[in-house]
């Protein structure tokens, strides 16, 4: 499901081709003019290669091609070593996967293109040109793309460990989608700077679009069934995430003179992404655009460029209806995600993968800025603050003096100080976006959260704890690796943390496709909060029977109630409980973000200078004194100062 993370080698990968960059070098120079963007580390990851002849593979012009090392491992002395992916063979100077890959080359090209557009630095334009030449060499005559290249430029279509499709140019893939992204933005830039090169990029982009038409868009208008829900069947590799990155390229290409065929592909892909909007203000996943078309129980942050892609497509096609799902994702889900602990990597459906990486953070930031509403730009400030220490580690993840973005923060707050291509790329994309939007407030401070809480079902009194062989079901994941099984007529009781607010209660239960489903009744004291029928529709293309889903109880848990009981009419499985305060809060030193799952406005009193209250669609409702701020139903409020 996640093809972006490959094997990361440690010290054993001391390749003869590896290059080490000391910490104290020109890369550590202060960025020019107070810019946040600094390409020094990305420049360090760049290389050039003259590949041996490969039948069917060519590029524009002659001379070495631009490529990019995949990983940069931090050494004990603070320097960085460039390495590839997979097991390294020092005899042949090859990796099981390769040194350079199309995924990162394409996205790095986008960085240099955007840097050129913002700062008109000729070296950035030259770097983009070199990387685009390297990327197009990886494209096969069928329009698909070989993923990996060895240090000497030899193509490696079948990597070890293997990746799908195998060979990597045998079908549509994330790397084909990202190639479309780079070629689309490349054409939009070079049509003004170098018409001959732009025409070459256009031809290669049309070749890629032809491959997508042949392999993906033949299913346009068809739907897959996933646990009873209709899901578009024309998403690239069944992913709204992969498709969103292709849409970013098409949305740049079409207004710049792209073909009618490309415009049609853009409209069809954007329609598919928009159809992945799910939930509501009180129903999981809270208006998020789901990234994976084979699960209704999985949201992940990496690659989740769906809102920014829909905003770009809306502008390119003049279609307001494409913007509405993007607003739902950015105004509804993102504030809830941020108050629940920040930009975690995966809600599966509980927030299980609490790793935080630049790829996911950048996707949240880009979406907020692309939709462009003033309130969403204020939310963007809270996301951007992650790079500068407003995270669970309390440490800066980006260094403007070197241009390095660290490779992530674990769920328990440990920083991975490697700085590979993907993190460097998305860190720079974020910094370029912030350089282009200087009005975004710089928020600082160690965050405190009062938002979504998880109570494991196994903590109950009653029922039986079951630990399956794998926590991963094939489409979602059991929280804490286990669940609570209830027999017919059996009850379980949980003791919950006390809350001064009412809490929205969402038990995560296993729904099954059966004519005689279990029903669980949920009570606190003598009050019935709701009932759940543990039933779902046909499995369809889902990898597992049934669906793990949070189901919202009709009545919130009253303030200070600490007892919750579930009684099953037939055998039932409970994974965890999600508890969400009516008003969730993220506090930094100079800013507070509040978001609501209530059905009514709620007054709050928050320290600060001024409070901006927004509706569930991101529209400004009021600007008030923070001591009399109001959070609108399903909306959010930003307090600054």
NORUR-V568543 format. One record per backbone hydrogen bond with DSSP energy under -1.0 kcal/mol. CO is the residue of the C=O (numbers start at 1). NH is the residue of the N-H. Records with the same first field share a line. If there is no record, write none. Layout:
# NORUR-V568543
CO=NH / NH
This chain:
# NORUR-V568543
10=13
13=15
15=18
19=82
21=80
23=25
25=28
26=29
32=35
39=43
40=44
41=45
42=46
45=69
47=67
49=65
54=57
65=49
67=47
70=421
71=83
72=419
73=81
75=78
79=75
80=21
81=73
83=71
85=97 / 98
87=96
89=93 / 94
94=89
96=160
98=85
99=70
100=149
101=105
102=106
103=107
104=108
105=109
106=110
107=111
108=112
109=113
110=114
111=115
112=116
113=117
114=118
115=119
116=120
121=124 / 125
122=126
123=127
124=128
125=129
126=130
127=131
128=132
129=133
130=66 / 134
131=135
132=136
133=137
138=146
140=143
144=140
147=102
148=156
149=99 / 100
150=153
154=150
157=168
167=170
173=177
174=178
175=179
176=180
177=181
178=182
179=183
180=184
181=185
182=186
183=187
184=188
185=189
186=190
187=191
189=192
190=194
194=198
195=199
196=200
197=201
198=202
199=203
200=204
201=205
202=206
203=207
204=208
205=209
206=210
207=211
208=212
209=213
210=214
211=215
212=216 / 217
216=219
217=220
219=222
222=233
224=231
225=541
226=229
227=537
229=226
231=224
235=238
236=239
238=293
239=243
240=244
241=245
242=246
243=247
244=248
245=249
246=250
247=251
249=253
250=254
253=258
254=257
259=263
260=264
261=265
262=266
263=267
264=268
265=269
266=270
267=271
268=272
269=273
270=274
271=275
273=276
274=277
276=290
278=287
283=280 / 286
288=278
291=240 / 241
292=295
299=347
301=304
303=305
305=309
306=310
307=311
308=312
309=313
310=314
311=315
312=316
313=317
314=318 / 319
320=323 / 324
323=327
324=328
325=329
326=330
327=331
328=332 / 333
329=334
333=337
334=338
335=339
336=340
337=342
338=341
342=344
345=301
346=353
347=299
348=477
350=348 / 352
352=354
353=346
355=345
356=409
357=361
358=362
359=363
360=364
361=365
362=366
363=367
364=368
365=369
366=370
367=371
368=372
373=377
374=378
375=379
376=380
379=382 / 383
380=384
381=385
383=386
384=387
385=388 / 390
386=389
387=397 / 398
389=391
391=394
397=406
399=402 / 403
404=399
408=416
409=356
410=413
414=410
416=407
418=407
420=424
421=425
422=426
423=427
424=428
425=429
426=430
427=431
428=432
429=433
430=434
431=435
432=436
437=440
444=589
448=587
450=585
453=579
455=577
456=459
457=460
461=493
464=485
466=483
471=478
476=473
478=481
479=482
483=466
484=574
485=464
486=572
487=490
490=568
492=566
493=461
494=564
499=560
502=582
503=557
504=580
505=553
506=578
507=551
508=575
509=549
511=547
512=514 / 536
518=534
519=569
520=532
521=567
522=529 / 530
523=565
524=527
527=524
529=555
530=522
532=520
533=535
534=512
538=228
539=227 / 542
547=511
549=509
557=503
558=561
562=496
564=494
565=523
566=492
567=521
568=489
572=486
573=510
574=484
575=457
576=508
577=455
578=506
579=453
580=504
582=597
584=595
585=450
586=593
587=448
590=641
591=588
592=639
593=586
594=637
595=584
602=631
604=629
610=640
611=624
612=638
613=621 / 622
615=618
619=615
622=613
624=611
625=628
626=606 / 629
629=604
631=602
632=635
635=596
636=614
637=594
638=612
639=592
640=609 / 610
